[in-house]
């Protein structure tokens, strides 16, 4: 019993030491011969808000979703893969807009149309001044799709 206690003491003493690196400036290599020191900018508000891109993002959703799902019948296996692929494609197109300092979250729901209703909702804590979302709904003869992209400001 004494050996297990001493062993436990040694494990606690030899445990890994962790350093917090979030408050340190980061180095980024621009070229093989040059280092650049990056420091936090402490920019509290964005230069361009996510809401300013709403029209462009809505156009992207209105173009991509009907183009992808127009003639597609509902099949659970195919639609689950299609929802993942569509979310990734939408995210890439929105990233190409160059919205700086925003984390993008893209959610796509695809389901079968039967005699039911659906309500898709989300909850989160965000700053109403700078964070926003864009939602698009689509349906054809056999399926519905609800796509939402959230823009969360990250300083």
NUKE-910418 format. One line per 8 residues: number of its first residue (from 1); for each residue z, x, y of N, C-alpha, C, O. Coordinates in pm, whole numbers, plus 50000, padded with zeros to 5 digits. Example, Ala and Ser with C-alpha at 12.3 -4.5 7.8 and 13.67 -1.06 7.14 Angstrom:
2
1	50780:51319:49431:50780:51230:49550:50780:51320:49670:50846:51424:49668  50708:51285:49775:50714:51367:49894:50787:51290:50003:50804:51341:50114
% end
This chain:
155
1	50000:50082:49881:50000:50000:50000:50000:50087:50125:49942:50050:50228  50065:50200:50116:50068:50290:50230:49930:50351:50256:49894:50376:50371  49855:50375:50151:49723:50435:50170:49628:50338:50240:49544:50381:50320  49639:50208:50211:49549:50114:50277:49580:50103:50427:49488:50087:50507  49706:50111:50464:49742:50104:50606:49693:50228:50680:49642:50218:50791  49708:50345:50617:49663:50466:50685:49511:50470:50691:49452:50518:50788  49448:50418:50588:49301:50411:50590:49254:50318:50702:49156:50348:50771  49323:50206:50719:49288:50112:50824:49308:50176:50962:49227:50155:51052
9	49414:50254:50977:49436:50323:51105:49324:50420:51133:49279:50431:51247  49278:50492:51031:49169:50587:51050:49040:50517:51088:48964:50566:51173  49013:50401:51027:48892:50326:51059:48896:50280:51204:48794:50286:51274  49012:50234:51250:49023:50190:51388:49007:50307:51484:48948:50291:51591  49059:50423:51448:49048:50538:51535:48906:50593:51540:48862:50642:51644  48836:50584:51430:48701:50640:51423:48592:50539:51458:48474:50569:51444  48631:50423:51502:48532:50319:51533:48434:50365:51639:48466:50453:51719  48316:50307:51642:48213:50351:51738:48256:50318:51881:48307:50210:51909
17	48234:50413:51968:48261:50387:52108:48133:50331:52171:48025:50385:52152  48147:50223:52245:48031:50159:52306:48040:50175:52456:48146:50156:52516  47930:50211:52515:47924:50225:52660:47840:50112:52716:47739:50072:52657  47881:50063:52829:47803:49959:52896:47695:50027:52978:47725:50107:53067  47570:49994:52949:47459:50058:53018:47392:49965:53118:47298:50006:53186  47439:49841:53128:47373:49746:53218:47387:49784:53364:47302:49749:53446  47494:49856:53399:47514:49887:53539:47455:50023:53578:47467:50064:53693  47393:50090:53484:47333:50220:53514:47186:50204:53550:47118:50116:53496
25	47135:50288:53640:46991:50286:53665:46915:50329:53539:46964:50411:53462  46798:50273:53519:46718:50304:53401:46604:50398:53437:46549:50390:53547  46569:50484:53346:46456:50574:53367:46336:50519:53293:46346:50472:53180  46222:50524:53359:46098:50481:53296:45997:50592:53314:45981:50647:53423  45929:50625:53207:45832:50733:53211:45697:50676:53255:45636:50596:53183  45652:50719:53374:45525:50673:53427:45411:50752:53364:45309:50696:53326  45429:50881:53354:45332:50968:53289:45412:51070:53208:45534:51079:53225  45348:51145:53120:45423:51240:53038:45498:51346:53120:45591:51409:53069
33	45459:51366:53244:45518:51472:53324:45609:51420:53434:45665:51500:53509  45626:51289:53447:45698:51235:53560:45792:51123:53515:45751:51032:53444  45919:51131:53558:46016:51025:53536:46040:50952:53667:46042:51013:53774  46059:50821:53657:46090:50741:53775:46223:50673:53749:46244:50616:53642  46311:50679:53845:46441:50616:53834:46432:50475:53890:46404:50456:54009  46457:50375:53805:46454:50236:53849:46596:50188:53873:46683:50206:53788  46621:50129:53986:46752:50077:54018:46741:49927:54040:46635:49876:54076  46851:49854:54018:46847:49709:54041:46814:49678:54186:46856:49749:54277
41	46737:49571:54207:46697:49535:54342:46790:49430:54403:46790:49410:54525  46868:49362:54319:46961:49259:54365:46891:49154:54450:46942:49113:54555  46776:49111:54405:46700:49007:54474:46752:48873:54424:46727:48836:54309  46823:48800:54509:46889:48677:54468:46791:48561:54455:46805:48477:54366  46691:48555:54543:46593:48447:54538:46453:48505:54519:46422:48612:54570  46369:48433:54444:46234:48485:54419:46144:48476:54542:46166:48394:54631  46044:48561:54545:45946:48554:54653:45858:48430:54636:45822:48365:54735  45823:48398:54511:45747:48276:54481:45826:48199:54377:45862:48253:54272
49	45852:48072:54405:45928:47989:54311:45836:47936:54201:45715:47923:54220  45896:47905:54087:45822:47853:53973:45755:47720:54009:45646:47690:53959  45819:47642:54094:45764:47513:54135:45630:47524:54207:45551:47430:54205  45605:47639:54271:45477:47659:54340:45361:47669:54241:45245:47652:54280  45390:47697:54116:45288:47712:54013:45273:47587:53928:45197:47587:53831  45343:47480:53962:45339:47358:53881:45199:47304:53858:45164:47269:53745  45120:47296:53961:44984:47243:53949:44899:47329:53856:44825:47276:53774  44910:47459:53870:44832:47550:53784:44877:47540:53640:44795:47538:53548
57	45008:47533:53619:45062:47523:53482:45023:47388:53421:44988:47382:53304  45028:47281:53500:44984:47150:53450:44837:47153:53411:44800:47094:53309  44754:47220:53488:44613:47234:53454:44594:47308:53322:44509:47272:53241  44675:47413:53301:44667:47489:53175:44703:47399:53058:44634:47398:52956  44812:47321:53072:44854:47231:52965:44750:47122:52941:44719:47090:52826  44695:47064:53048:44595:46958:53035:44466:47008:52972:44393:46930:52911  44438:47135:52987:44317:47190:52926:44341:47228:52779:44261:47194:52693  44451:47297:52751:44472:47354:52618:44509:47251:52512:44457:47256:52400
65	44596:47158:52545:44648:47066:52443:44541:46970:52393:44521:46961:52272  44469:46896:52479:44364:46808:52427:44253:46884:52355:44198:46836:52256  44221:47002:52406:44118:47084:52342:44158:47122:52199:44073:47127:52110  44286:47148:52178:44334:47191:52047:44358:47073:51952:44330:47083:51833  44408:46961:52005:44453:46852:51918:44362:46729:51917:44395:46630:51852  44250:46732:51984:44167:46612:52001:44124:46549:51868:44140:46428:51850  44071:46625:51778:44020:46570:51652:44111:46600:51533:44070:46583:51418  44230:46645:51560:44321:46687:51453:44401:46569:51398:44471:46502:51474
73	44391:46542:51267:44476:46438:51209:44616:46495:51184:44633:46617:51176  44715:46407:51172:44851:46456:51151:44870:46502:51007:44841:46429:50913  44918:46622:50993:44963:46678:50865:45084:46764:50899:45075:46855:50981  45198:46736:50836:45323:46800:50873:45315:46953:50865:45362:47021:50956  45258:47006:50761:45250:47152:50746:45159:47215:50851:45193:47317:50913  45045:47155:50870:44949:47208:50967:45006:47195:51110:44993:47286:51191  45067:47082:51139:45118:47058:51274:45234:47150:51310:45250:47187:51426  45317:47187:51212:45427:47278:51244:45372:47415:51283:45421:47478:51377
81	45270:47461:51210:45207:47589:51246:45131:47578:51378:45130:47671:51459  45068:47464:51399:44991:47443:51522:45083:47438:51644:45047:47488:51751  45202:47379:51629:45297:47373:51740:45342:47514:51780:45351:47545:51899  45370:47600:51681:45408:47738:51710:45295:47814:51778:45316:47885:51876  45175:47798:51725:45060:47868:51782:45030:47819:51923:45002:47898:52013  45037:47689:51943:45011:47632:52075:45116:47678:52176:45081:47710:52290  45242:47683:52137:45348:47731:52226:45323:47877:52266:45339:47914:52382  45284:47959:52170:45254:48099:52200:45134:48115:52292:45137:48196:52384
89	45029:48037:52267:44910:48044:52352:44939:47998:52495:44893:48059:52592  45015:47889:52507:45052:47839:52640:45135:47944:52713:45113:47971:52831  45230:48001:52643:45316:48103:52706:45235:48222:52756:45260:48272:52865  45139:48266:52677:45055:48380:52719:44972:48345:52842:44958:48427:52933  44916:48225:52845:44835:48184:52961:44919:48175:53087:44874:48213:53195  45044:48126:53074:45132:48116:53191:45179:48255:53233:45194:48280:53353  45202:48344:53139:45239:48482:53173:45128:48550:53252:45154:48631:53341  45004:48517:53220:44889:48576:53290:44885:48537:53438:44815:48601:53516
97	44959:48433:53477:44965:48395:53618:45043:48496:53700:45032:48498:53823  45122:48580:53635:45197:48684:53705:45317:48633:53782:45346:48682:53891  45387:48535:53728:45508:48483:53792:45619:48584:53765:45665:48599:53652  45661:48653:53870:45758:48761:53853:45901:48710:53848:45936:48611:53912  45983:48780:53770:46127:48758:53759:46165:48623:53699:46276:48575:53722  46077:48561:53624:46109:48436:53557:46100:48456:53406:46005:48516:53355  46200:48405:53338:46193:48398:53192:46128:48264:53159:46165:48160:53214  46032:48268:53069:45959:48147:53032:46003:48101:52894:46012:48181:52801
105	46029:47973:52883:46064:47912:52755:45964:47800:52732:45952:47709:52814  45892:47806:52621:45790:47706:52591:45829:47631:52464:45856:47692:52361  45832:47499:52473:45868:47413:52359:45756:47313:52339:45715:47245:52433  45706:47303:52215:45600:47208:52182:45646:47124:52063:45682:47178:51958  45646:46993:52080:45679:46898:51973:45551:46826:51934:45480:46774:52020  45522:46822:51804:45408:46745:51752:45463:46655:51642:45532:46701:51552  45431:46526:51650:45478:46431:51550:45374:46327:51520:45273:46314:51589  45401:46252:51414:45308:46149:51369:45333:46019:51444:45447:45980:51469
113	45224:45952:51481:45236:45822:51546:45250:45716:51438:45160:45696:51356  45364:45649:51440:45387:45533:51355:45443:45426:51448:45421:45433:51569  45512:45333:51396:45569:45230:51483:45709:45273:51526:45809:45215:51483  45715:45375:51610:45842:45428:51656:45828:45473:51801:45718:45480:51855  45940:45503:51860:45939:45563:51993:46014:45695:51982:46089:45718:51888  45992:45779:52079:46057:45909:52079:46102:45940:52221:46036:45904:52318  46213:46006:52229:46263:46054:52357:46300:46201:52337:46387:46233:52256  46234:46288:52411:46261:46431:52404:46340:46469:52528:46297:46442:52640
121	46455:46531:52508:46536:46572:52623:46590:46712:52599:46591:46761:52486  46634:46774:52705:46691:46908:52695:46803:46920:52797:46805:46849:52898  46895:47010:52768:47006:47035:52859:47018:47184:52881:46991:47264:52791  47058:47220:52999:47079:47360:53029:47144:47374:53165:47146:47281:53245  47196:47491:53188:47255:47520:53318:47156:47605:53394:47114:47711:53347  47118:47558:53512:47024:47635:53591:47044:47607:53739:47118:47516:53778  46978:47686:53818:46983:47674:53963:46871:47579:54005:46754:47612:53987  46904:47464:54060:46803:47365:54094:46710:47412:54205:46602:47356:54221
129	46749:47513:54281:46665:47563:54388:46549:47647:54338:46441:47646:54398  46568:47722:54230:46465:47816:54187:46412:47790:54046:46300:47829:54015  46490:47726:53960:46446:47700:53822:46374:47566:53816:46404:47474:53892  46279:47555:53724:46202:47432:53715:46137:47422:53577:46148:47513:53494  46071:47310:53554:45999:47291:53427:45875:47206:53452:45864:47136:53553  45782:47215:53358:45660:47135:53361:45644:47074:53222:45653:47144:53122  45619:46944:53216:45604:46873:53089:45469:46803:53086:45422:46750:53186  45407:46803:52966:45279:46734:52947:45287:46657:52816:45336:46708:52716
137	45238:46533:52817:45237:46448:52697:45093:46416:52660:45008:46392:52745  45069:46417:52528:44935:46388:52478:44947:46310:52349:45042:46329:52273  44852:46223:52324:44845:46158:52193:44701:46125:52158:44620:46093:52245  44671:46133:52029:44543:46087:51979:44571:45975:51879:44680:45918:51882  44478:45943:51791:44495:45829:51701:44608:45849:51599:44667:45751:51554  44640:45974:51563:44738:45994:51456:44860:46076:51495:44957:46080:51420  44859:46142:51612:44974:46226:51647:45001:46224:51796:44917:46184:51877  45122:46267:51830:45159:46283:51970:45205:46427:51989:45244:46495:51893
145	45202:46473:52112:45246:46607:52146:45317:46603:52280:45268:46543:52376  45433:46666:52286:45507:46682:52411:45530:46831:52428:45596:46894:52344  45477:46888:52535:45493:47031:52562:45568:47050:52692:45536:46987:52793  45668:47136:52690:45747:47165:52809:45756:47316:52824:45781:47388:52727  45737:47363:52945:45758:47504:52975:45861:47513:53086:45847:47452:53192  45966:47590:53060:46075:47610:53155:46058:47745:53220:46023:47843:53154  46083:47752:53349:46085:47877:53423:46225:47900:53476:46270:47828:53565  46295:48000:53421:46433:48029:53458:46433:48161:53535:46391:48264:53482
153	46480:48159:53658:46481:48280:53740:46581:48381:53685:46695:48348:53653  46536:48505:53673:46620:48612:53621:46613:48728:53719:46508:48791:53733  46725:48756:53787:46723:48862:53887:46723:48998:53825:46722:49098:53897
% end
